[in-house]
Amino acid sequence: MIPGNRSLLVLTLCYILLGGRADLIPDAGRRNLAKQAAAYSPDKIDKNDDMIRAFESSLLNMFGLNERPRPRKNLVIPPYMLELYHSQTKDPENPSVNFNFAGKSTSTANTVRSFHHEEESEAEQPVWEGDNEINRRLLFNTSAVPSVELIKAAELRLFREQIDVDHVQYGASTDHHLYRVNVYEVMRPNSRTNSDTITRLLDTKLVDVRNSSWESFDVRSAVTKWKNSPERNYGLEVEVVSPKRGALSNHHVRLRRSTDMDDHSWQHRRPLLLTYTDDGKGSSDSSRVASRQKRANGRKKQRRRLKANCRRHSLYVDFSDVGWNDWIVAPPGYQAYYCHGECPFPLADHLNSTNHAIVQTLVNSVNPLAVPKACCVPTDLSPISMLYLNENDQVVLKNYQDMVVEGCGCR
């Protein structure tokens, strides 16, 4: 396929699939596409430019963005978000619209967003530290979650650093390596007129301080309330309690950045809030089992197909070609495929035709002017997972359905 034709197919495919504002494609990418399109069809430059602008608008709408993301340089992607992406994409033969993470109950969620706490507000937050207890409030701005999305799960992830308990005196205690971490929703913060903070326990864990690990806490009820009533978002309070007085280390649960910690290390250790939401655009995966079997049977008959007949063709969409690789973290591109070919009379079984297409083709064979031939179109589509940065530098993992052509047929 010549480059110009490929570019036009990429634009047409994305325009149809993605479904606004402009400015998504940077000037370099726009010139690259326009140059290729002009080389293919110089008399349609204006029309191609209009298509590019429509493409930009459609992609913004698909990602739910108001403007093109312009991420800060050296922005660190939370390693856990990368883990979720790889977990979701590890089985390309069984793509799913909804997330299916091991050990997590995310229901019909198809979008994950990550939030860091607001460090600039830490100086204003009351902190109480005793000999064997630490309380710290963390504020998260979750306003980026669209009102139309339903929260299916939410978790607060805290990093724990190992403590050498052998050098601490506990007397006869045998459970000196166990600390308790409590996470509360702040129902009413203290103020000048009211010194008491009212909290509600959300989750608690007994942790072993002899090893370093991330701990997850269920905070769905609090995040759901913040989404419905943002003015009632007073944050979360984390309480760390040691078994014996004098044994607590400020460095055990990483709740704030230490003075000697560099920015890169802090970005890999700071608290992280994750929301798992359903945007209502997903669908049941149960029908895909039959579809995959149907595709497998179809591949067995592929050798008997004529090359000119309706079939699936390769079409790789490379995000770097249009300059989106600065805000789309993964994948770098994907194989979208497209359908092309003849639907000749009589329609063979391997052309995956409907009864209507068979009748239409029959009528066309008798009177071509009465009705056109059946068209070669996608009959089965599968989703892909994308990890990207939004306009607020927040990392989003989302499943988009109907992005990859799995089967073609005459319709």
Disulfide bonds with the S-S distance in Angstrom:
Cys310-Cys376 2.06
Cys339-Cys408 1.99
Cys343-Cys410 2.10
